[in-house]
Amino acid sequence: MGGDEITEISSDDDKVFIMALFDMNPLTTYFQNLLFSKKSKPLGFPELFDHFQKLIAENNQALEIMADMGQKSGGEYVFDQKYIKSSVAAITESVYRMIYHLNCMDPKHYHELFPVYNRIRSNLESELNGRMVIPEGDYVISYEAIDDTLETMVGGKNAHLGIAANVLGLRVPPGFVISSRCFDILLRTGPSADEIKTVIDKWQDGSYGTSEASERLTTIILSLELPKNIRKEIERGVARVNAKFAGGTRPSFAVRSSAIGEDSEHSYAGQYETLLNVEAGDVAMAYKKVLASLYSPRAMEYRSSKDIKESEAVMAVGCQAMIPAETSGVVYSLDIFNLEQNNILVSAVYGLGADLVGGEQQADRFRISRKPPFEVTGMEIVHKTNILKHRQSGGVHTKPLDPKLCDRPSLKVEQLRQLAETALKLESFFKQPQDIEFAFDHEEQLILLQTRSLNIEHSRPKLICDLSSLGADFPILMAGKGEIVQEGVAMGSVCMIQTVEDLVDVPQGSILVAHYSSPNLAQTIKQISGIITDIGSPIGHLSTIAREFRVPMIINTGDATKTFKNGQEITLDANQNKVYGGLKPELCYYEFTEETFEETYEYRLLRRLLKKISPLGIFDPASKDFTAKACKTLHDLIRFVHEHSVKVLINKNYFNDSYIKEYARKLELDIPLDLTVINFAICSLDDKAELTLDTIHSPTLKAFAEGMSISGLWAREPVAVDLNSFMSSMTRTFATSAGGVNSIGQNLAVTSGDYMNVSLHLGYHFSMIDTICSDKDNENYIYFRFFGGVTDQTRRSRRAKLIGQILSQNHFMTNTKGDLVVGRIKGAARQHILDKIFVLGALVSFTRQLDIKMINDTSIAQFVQVFQDVLQKEQNNRWRPL
């Protein structure tokens, strides 16, 4: 089959079928390139828009499937592997069709999406076939580079430490991780892989007992020769840690397990090896010993009893510089032994805490109120006789404790309060009570050694808040409005979001309040406690992310941005759909309930699959990182393809479309706007009636024209322009225009049913509006772009700031750079879209020659107020609210 024959295929379904066949073949990319070769004929607008509509339908289908999978992963629903497989098949098919339709719209620029898609789909299929996928990545990863996207590479224990340090700013030991990639190379694909698999198979079929299988596996692993490149990376990791210590000090290391899934729904507490005070030259051997502990008899029996498949047993290993601890211990952010007292429980000893966590040493116990200022509510001081310390030659040893310290509390009140504050910060971030290991060094600095979910066997803690007893000091600010996306209770200060710039410094633990549930807000999800929006979609990008991270969220409240003030302290009850003024954390407690389903293989499989489906790593379409190669998940692909499908429509040169000669009409308005209108949906050659404001068929074009026609906004008087400003604007304006010099003065509106694109070239500045306004909220959007002008860069930039402020006040998500302004709205209701299109019409008229009048920075606020006054007056005169 030749390339020309393939490009002649006319049926969309035929193409998708053929491409699906090619997907089973190594020649996939070659045939995909043939299907969308440069020989393909350019599409006219009707065909282009048909592909766009089909793409949007697949987009919505994929988001609905993802939302359903996210709800199932919450642990409140029972499902089987059939549900998982059918859901994955459906969402991958929808994403594939989205990519296909985008390539039909623009056959030249999006071939690279196919290999990205194929890689993600292949990983999903491997997981479905029972093989945990270890992503490509570094052999050794420093703690400074860890975030929660690397959990599969570094294991849960190390991921939590990396987040604590790099997101929450807590102190952790200098160190690095020998990643799960090394485990994969050594135990799964290396020379000993078949031998290891044979032993495991014989243990599972009963040919070997647990002790015999464990002994054989341990012998194999300890005798492994580390590949040279892995050994070199470990040595570099050690050297980087050494470089952090002054005076040539060479620290010893704690080499600790960090298995995938460890410290998550299964604690694995005490199952795997931890080696203390390991000399730098012995780290590689200690690494193999920790790997071997994956197959200790008790670890193998534990996995068997919990129905954890051996394919799920994957190990990363953390290597931390040993801390010369003066005091060590464990914190439970919730005292599970006395729930009604709402305390934090601390156990501590002098020196190292290995014997404490191993249950071999008595410890002082302290109870601290969970309410600031964290008063100590009780303590039990034991008689301590020994202390665990480093041994000079390596390892640790027990020695007598100084008699003066035997009956003295091992922690000071200030240290206890610091521990309480840290514990609640970790609990708030991870949204679970925490089991924390800590140390205070000789300078009394708190160092976090480990944090994990506080698990009780067969129980799962659930936050319960009795908000019914809130008094008059905690008024109900909002009740029964909107739609709950994710249940839960959140307490914090309001962080109002109006522009992209507002997302830069979102305070930890705040509650986001925004007009729209924009995908851009997802970049803050790891540091906030709740979300409230005026408008949103339950299957939108942000809703999906909120469910993934279990962040309480309410959408479609209508007026949250008017109800709350920036910095205001509120309590969001997304269980009862209420918002209270003030904070009352002491009314919240944890209840431990039976939820054993989260221990099943099906649940773990779904959660692993969702990590390759739901996370959103690309946010801002204007960012240089918003690329196909940056897409790591299906959600990334969905967002990328949707944004670029809109971009293709926006950048289409309608003036060169052959339809313009048949369907072009002039719109007659009271203002001198030479606007050509093409309505592909309903215009005909026989319809010769004059096109006026009263005879416009398109609701969006009518709203835009009405806004432009507001009396007094379109300046008619001539304006004086100095020659230098004019000349300085000419080259830049023409060079950056989308249409080039030949299209200056050509104003065009293209409409087709619910779609409209307006391109205006007025006074050497350029405005563009692209929108869909339908009865399906999730499909609706507005994209507005403005740049250029006839004056110097300073005045053009002032006008851009003015436009940006007006857009923000009218709930657009805005981005301003120089004289370029971009405003976006997504997922709003039909009437809301029409109202904002009306505002854009007024804005375009008002700012047409305004850069000439922007003589100083104070003029920005002055003209913003003038516009808002005119708009408010017009709104009051209209029959419907805006």
Secondary structure by P-SEA (a helix, b strand, c coil): ccaaaaaacccaaaaaaaaaaaaaccaaaaaaaaaaccccccccaaaaaaaaaaaaaaaaaaaaaaaaaaaaacccccccaaaaaaaaaaaaaaaaaaaaaaaaaccccccaaaaaaaaaaaaaaaaaacbbbbcccccccccccccccccccccaaaaaaaaacccccccccccccccaaaaaaccccccaaaaaaaaaaaaaaccccaaaaaaaaaaaaaaccccaaaaaaaaaaaaaaaaacccbbbbbbbbbbbcccccccccccccbbbbccccccaaaaaaaaaaaacccaaaaaaaaaaccccccbbbbbbbbcccccccccccccccccccccbbbbbbbbcccccccccccbbbbbbbbbccccccccccccccccbbbbbbcccccccccccccccccccccaaaaaaaaaaaaaaaaaaccccbbbbbbccccbbbbccccccccccbbbbbbbcccccccccccccccccccccccccbbbbbbbcccccccccccbbbbbccccccccccccccccbbbbcccccccaaaaaaaaaccbbbcccccccccccccbbbbbcccccccccccccccbbbbbbbccccccaaaaaaaaaaaacccccccccccccccccccccaaaaaaaaaaaaaaaaaaccccccccccccbbbbbcccccbbbbbccccccccccccccccccccaaaaaaaaaaacccccccbbbbbcaaaaaaaaaaaaaacccccccccbbbbbbcccbbbbbbbcccbbbbbbbbbcccccccbbbbbbbbccccaaaaaaaaaaaaaaaaaacccccccccbbbbbcccccaaaaaaaaaaaaaaaaaacccccccccaaaaaaaaaaaaaaaaaaaaaccccc
